[in-house]
């Protein structure tokens, strides 16, 4: 039976078409081959890099604890006594701001400069062998309420670790006044200074302080120390009263040296390698026989190290001294009376260090 030509041709072409389709399925495209090859090469390269890294780690020496601490000196607390640390003595380069190379703590320091002081003073004089009433020395006796003076301080840190420190201060505060009483002044025990009487008042004292402290914590940026000290206060104070058309009367014209033992605390903090902040505290309270004494000395300040051996500083000093003696004794000499002086002042100074 004869078939239509179109159908015969279609049937005859089927095997060829099937073979071509099969060939296309068996043969991947060029893009596919390229992609598979790239993935293979990336995997091989990654494996080789990992093997090289492992080999390098195996050959490289292990990082020591000291090297880790040098890289990050704040990773652990390195400041307590007896703890071995590369941090204890500070770094090796003066101006490098890398925390692992900050400057060492200075061995010696000398500070010298000016101080502007404001006073609030109460004095009691001996009247008929007894301590009289307290008198406002600035308002009633005419002493200046402010004073400009010089001040000098020094420190010496000794020992290999520089934890032991000896420091000192010297400053002199001298005031005197002569004037006329503007109102009646009661000295106590019935003694009255009448209006118009001439008053000559003197109140001079020096601050001489020496202190030993030990730094119980010290690293490159923080230093805290505690210890013992002694204040020596040479004091001269007195009052001469001359009534109108009368005979001058003297009260407590006394030269004495008052020793005051103290406890001391010192704190320093390096904000940057050149910029320091500090606080110093000295205090005491004692009763010895007929003598009693109280002292609080607080100093706060900041310093900027301009050059290796020189810097500038500004600070504030607040002091309260209250000493009283009802009778003379070997401990205090001839001092009999009551002195309560409070003062605060701004300090501007130069700092020499090495």
C-alpha positions as CSV (number, residue, x, y, z in Angstrom):
1,X,0.0,0.0,0.0
2,X,1.4,3.3,-1.0
3,X,1.9,6.0,1.8
4,X,1.8,9.7,1.3
5,X,5.4,11.1,0.7
6,X,5.3,13.4,3.6
7,X,4.6,10.7,6.2
8,X,7.2,8.4,4.7
9,X,9.8,11.1,4.9
10,X,8.9,11.9,8.5
11,X,9.2,8.2,9.5
12,X,12.5,7.9,7.6
13,X,14.0,10.9,9.4
14,X,13.1,9.8,13.0
15,X,16.3,7.7,13.6
16,X,18.5,10.5,12.5
17,X,16.8,13.0,14.8
18,X,17.0,10.6,17.7
19,X,20.7,10.0,17.2
20,X,21.3,13.8,17.1
21,X,19.4,14.3,20.3
22,X,21.2,11.5,22.0
23,X,24.5,13.0,20.8
24,X,23.5,16.4,22.3
25,X,22.7,14.8,25.7
26,X,26.0,12.9,25.8
27,X,28.2,15.8,24.8
28,X,28.3,18.7,27.4
29,X,28.5,22.3,26.3
30,X,31.7,24.3,26.3
31,X,30.4,26.6,29.1
32,X,29.6,23.6,31.3
33,X,33.1,22.2,30.9
34,X,34.7,25.6,31.6
35,X,32.6,25.9,34.8
36,X,33.5,22.5,36.1
37,X,37.2,23.0,35.4
38,X,37.2,26.4,37.2
39,X,35.6,24.8,40.3
40,X,38.1,22.0,40.3
41,X,41.1,24.4,40.1
42,X,39.7,26.6,42.9
43,X,39.3,23.6,45.2
44,X,42.8,22.4,44.5
45,X,44.2,25.9,45.1
46,X,42.4,26.2,48.4
47,X,43.7,22.8,49.6
48,X,47.2,23.8,48.7
49,X,46.9,27.1,50.6
50,X,45.6,25.4,53.7
51,X,48.5,22.9,53.6
52,X,51.0,25.7,53.2
53,X,49.4,27.6,56.2
54,X,49.6,24.5,58.3
55,X,53.2,24.0,57.4
56,X,54.1,27.6,58.2
57,X,52.4,27.3,61.6
58,X,54.3,24.2,62.3
59,X,57.6,25.9,61.5
60,X,56.9,29.3,63.3
61,X,57.9,29.5,67.0
62,X,55.0,29.7,69.5
63,X,54.2,33.2,70.8
64,X,55.4,33.5,74.4
65,X,53.4,35.0,77.2
66,X,55.8,37.9,77.4
67,X,55.3,38.7,73.7
68,X,51.5,38.6,74.2
69,X,51.8,40.9,77.2
70,X,54.0,43.3,75.3
71,X,51.4,43.5,72.5
72,X,48.6,44.1,75.0
73,X,50.0,45.2,78.4
74,X,46.5,45.6,79.8
75,X,45.5,42.0,79.1
76,X,46.4,41.1,82.6
77,X,47.0,43.0,85.9
78,X,50.8,43.4,86.0
79,X,51.2,45.9,88.8
80,X,51.2,44.1,92.1
81,X,54.5,43.6,94.0
82,X,56.2,40.3,93.5
83,X,54.5,39.7,90.1
84,X,57.1,39.2,87.4
85,X,56.3,41.4,84.4
86,X,57.9,43.1,81.5
87,X,55.5,45.9,82.4
88,X,56.8,46.9,85.8
89,X,59.5,49.3,84.7
90,X,57.7,50.8,81.7
91,X,58.7,51.0,78.1
92,X,61.9,51.9,76.3
93,X,61.0,54.8,74.0
94,X,60.0,58.1,75.6
95,X,57.6,59.6,73.1
96,X,56.1,56.5,71.4
97,X,52.4,56.5,72.1
98,X,52.2,52.7,71.7
99,X,51.1,51.6,75.2
100,X,53.7,48.9,75.3
101,X,56.5,51.5,75.0
102,X,55.4,54.2,77.4
103,X,58.1,56.0,79.4
104,X,59.5,54.7,82.6
105,X,58.6,56.4,85.9
106,X,61.0,59.1,86.7
107,X,63.8,58.6,89.2
108,X,64.0,62.1,90.5
109,X,61.5,65.1,90.4
110,X,61.8,68.7,91.5
111,X,58.8,71.1,91.3
112,X,59.1,74.8,92.0
113,X,56.6,77.6,91.5
114,X,54.1,80.1,92.9
115,X,51.0,79.6,94.9
116,X,48.0,81.9,95.4
117,X,46.4,81.2,98.8
118,X,43.2,82.2,100.5
119,X,43.0,81.9,104.3
120,X,40.3,81.4,106.9
121,X,42.1,81.6,110.3
122,X,40.9,81.4,113.9
123,X,43.3,82.2,116.7
124,X,42.9,81.9,120.5
125,X,45.3,83.6,122.9
126,X,46.2,82.8,126.4
127,X,44.4,85.1,128.8
128,X,45.0,84.8,132.6
129,X,46.8,81.4,132.1
130,X,43.9,79.9,130.1
131,X,43.1,79.7,126.4
132,X,40.7,82.4,125.5
133,X,38.0,82.7,122.8
134,X,38.6,82.1,119.2
135,X,39.0,85.3,117.1
136,X,38.6,85.6,113.3
137,X,42.1,86.7,112.4
138,X,41.2,88.1,109.0
139,X,38.1,90.1,109.9
140,X,38.8,91.1,113.5
141,X,42.6,91.3,113.6
142,X,43.2,92.6,110.1
143,X,45.4,89.8,108.6
144,X,45.3,89.6,104.8
145,X,42.9,86.9,103.6
146,X,45.1,86.2,100.5
147,X,48.8,85.7,100.0
148,X,51.2,84.9,97.2
149,X,54.1,82.7,98.1
150,X,56.7,80.3,96.6
151,X,56.6,76.6,97.0
152,X,59.1,73.8,96.3
153,X,58.6,70.0,96.2
154,X,60.8,67.1,95.4
155,X,60.7,63.3,95.0
156,X,63.3,60.6,94.9
157,X,62.4,57.1,93.9
158,X,65.0,54.5,94.9
159,X,65.4,50.8,94.4
160,X,65.4,48.8,91.1
161,X,61.6,49.0,90.7
162,X,61.3,52.6,91.9
163,X,58.5,51.6,94.2
164,X,60.1,53.3,97.2
165,X,59.8,57.1,97.3
166,X,61.0,59.9,99.5
167,X,59.3,63.2,98.9
168,X,59.3,66.6,100.6
169,X,57.6,70.0,100.5
170,X,58.6,73.5,101.8
171,X,56.5,76.6,101.8
172,X,56.3,79.7,104.0
173,X,53.2,81.7,104.9
174,X,54.0,85.0,106.6
175,X,51.3,87.5,107.5
176,X,51.2,90.5,109.9
177,X,48.9,93.4,110.4
178,X,48.7,96.7,112.3
179,X,45.4,98.6,112.7
180,X,42.7,99.9,114.9
181,X,39.9,97.8,116.4
182,X,36.6,98.7,114.6
183,X,34.5,97.0,117.3
184,X,34.9,95.5,120.7
185,X,36.8,92.2,120.7
186,X,36.3,89.7,123.4
187,X,39.5,87.8,124.1
188,X,37.9,85.7,126.8
189,X,38.0,85.6,130.6
190,X,36.6,89.2,130.7
191,X,39.4,90.8,128.6
192,X,37.8,93.2,126.1
193,X,39.6,95.0,123.3
194,X,37.8,98.4,123.1
195,X,36.9,100.2,119.9
196,X,39.8,102.4,118.8
197,X,42.6,100.3,120.4
198,X,45.6,99.7,118.3
199,X,46.2,96.0,117.3
200,X,49.5,94.6,116.1
201,X,49.1,91.0,115.0
202,X,51.6,88.5,113.6
203,X,51.0,85.0,112.3
204,X,53.8,83.3,110.5
205,X,54.2,79.6,109.8
206,X,56.1,77.3,107.5
207,X,55.2,73.9,106.1
208,X,58.1,71.5,106.1
209,X,57.0,68.0,105.1
210,X,59.0,64.7,104.6
211,X,57.3,61.5,103.6
212,X,58.2,57.9,102.7
213,X,55.8,55.9,100.6
214,X,55.8,52.4,98.9
215,X,54.0,51.8,95.6
216,X,51.8,48.8,96.4
217,X,50.5,49.0,92.8
218,X,52.5,50.2,89.8
219,X,52.3,49.6,86.1
220,X,53.0,51.8,83.1
221,X,50.1,54.2,83.6
222,X,48.9,53.9,87.2
223,X,50.9,54.3,90.4
224,X,49.4,54.0,93.9
225,X,51.5,54.3,97.1
226,X,51.0,54.6,100.9
227,X,53.3,55.4,103.7
228,X,54.2,57.6,106.7
229,X,55.3,61.2,107.0
230,X,56.0,64.1,109.3
231,X,55.1,67.8,109.2
232,X,57.3,70.3,111.0
233,X,55.5,73.7,111.6
234,X,57.7,76.5,112.8
235,X,55.0,79.0,114.2
236,X,55.2,82.5,115.3
237,X,52.0,84.3,116.4
238,X,51.0,87.0,118.8
239,X,48.9,90.0,119.5
240,X,49.9,93.4,121.0
241,X,47.0,95.5,122.3
242,X,47.5,99.2,122.9
243,X,44.3,100.9,124.4
244,X,43.8,104.7,123.8
245,X,46.2,106.5,126.1
246,X,47.1,103.2,127.7
247,X,50.0,100.7,128.2
248,X,50.6,98.1,125.5
249,X,49.6,94.5,126.5
250,X,51.1,91.5,124.8
251,X,49.4,88.2,124.2
252,X,51.1,85.0,123.1
253,X,54.0,86.3,121.3
254,X,55.3,82.8,120.7
255,X,57.9,81.0,118.6
256,X,57.3,77.3,118.5
257,X,58.0,74.2,116.3
258,X,55.1,71.8,116.1
259,X,55.8,68.2,114.8
260,X,52.9,66.4,113.4
261,X,53.2,62.7,112.2
262,X,50.9,61.8,109.3
263,X,49.7,58.9,107.2
264,X,50.2,59.5,103.4
265,X,48.6,58.3,100.2
266,X,49.9,59.0,96.6
267,X,48.2,58.4,93.3
268,X,49.4,59.1,89.8
269,X,47.7,58.3,86.4
270,X,49.1,58.8,83.0
271,X,46.4,60.0,80.6
272,X,48.9,60.0,77.7
273,X,52.7,59.5,77.7
274,X,53.1,63.3,78.3
275,X,50.0,64.2,80.3
276,X,49.8,63.2,84.0
277,X,47.2,63.5,86.7
278,X,47.9,63.0,90.4
279,X,46.5,63.2,93.9
280,X,48.4,63.4,97.3
281,X,46.7,63.1,100.7
282,X,48.3,63.5,104.1
283,X,46.3,63.3,107.3
284,X,46.6,62.9,111.1
285,X,44.8,63.2,114.4
286,X,46.6,62.9,117.7
287,X,46.2,63.7,121.4
288,X,49.3,63.7,123.4
289,X,48.9,65.0,127.0
290,X,47.8,68.6,126.9
291,X,48.3,68.8,123.1
292,X,45.9,67.8,120.3
293,X,46.4,68.2,116.6
294,X,44.6,67.6,113.4
295,X,45.9,68.0,109.9
296,X,44.5,67.3,106.4
297,X,46.5,68.1,103.3
298,X,45.0,67.4,99.9
299,X,46.7,68.1,96.6
300,X,45.3,67.6,93.1
301,X,46.9,68.5,89.8
302,X,47.9,67.8,86.3
303,X,51.2,68.0,84.5
304,X,52.3,68.2,80.9
305,X,55.8,67.0,80.0
306,X,56.9,69.4,77.3
307,X,60.4,67.9,76.9
308,X,62.2,64.9,78.3
309,X,63.5,66.7,81.4
310,X,61.0,69.6,81.8
311,X,57.3,70.0,82.2
312,X,54.6,72.4,83.5
313,X,52.0,71.7,86.1
314,X,48.9,73.3,87.7
315,X,47.3,72.1,90.9
316,X,45.1,72.9,93.8
317,X,46.1,72.5,97.5
318,X,43.6,72.5,100.4
319,X,44.9,72.3,104.0
320,X,43.3,72.3,107.4
321,X,45.5,72.5,110.5
322,X,44.1,72.6,114.0
323,X,46.5,72.5,116.9
324,X,45.7,73.3,120.6
325,X,47.8,73.1,123.8
326,X,46.7,74.1,127.3
327,X,50.2,73.9,128.7
328,X,53.7,73.9,127.5
329,X,55.5,70.5,127.2
330,X,58.7,69.1,125.8
331,X,56.9,67.8,122.8
332,X,55.7,71.2,121.7
333,X,58.0,73.6,123.5
334,X,56.5,76.9,124.8
335,X,53.4,76.9,122.6
336,X,50.2,77.5,124.5
337,X,47.0,78.4,122.6
338,X,44.8,77.3,119.8
339,X,45.4,77.7,116.1
340,X,42.8,76.7,113.5
341,X,43.9,77.6,109.9
342,X,42.2,76.6,106.7
343,X,43.6,77.6,103.4
344,X,43.3,76.6,99.7
345,X,45.5,77.8,96.8
346,X,46.2,77.4,93.2
347,X,49.7,76.2,92.3
348,X,51.6,77.0,89.1
349,X,55.0,75.4,88.7
350,X,57.8,74.0,86.6
351,X,58.8,70.3,86.8
352,X,62.3,69.1,86.4
353,X,62.7,65.3,86.2
354,X,65.0,62.5,85.1
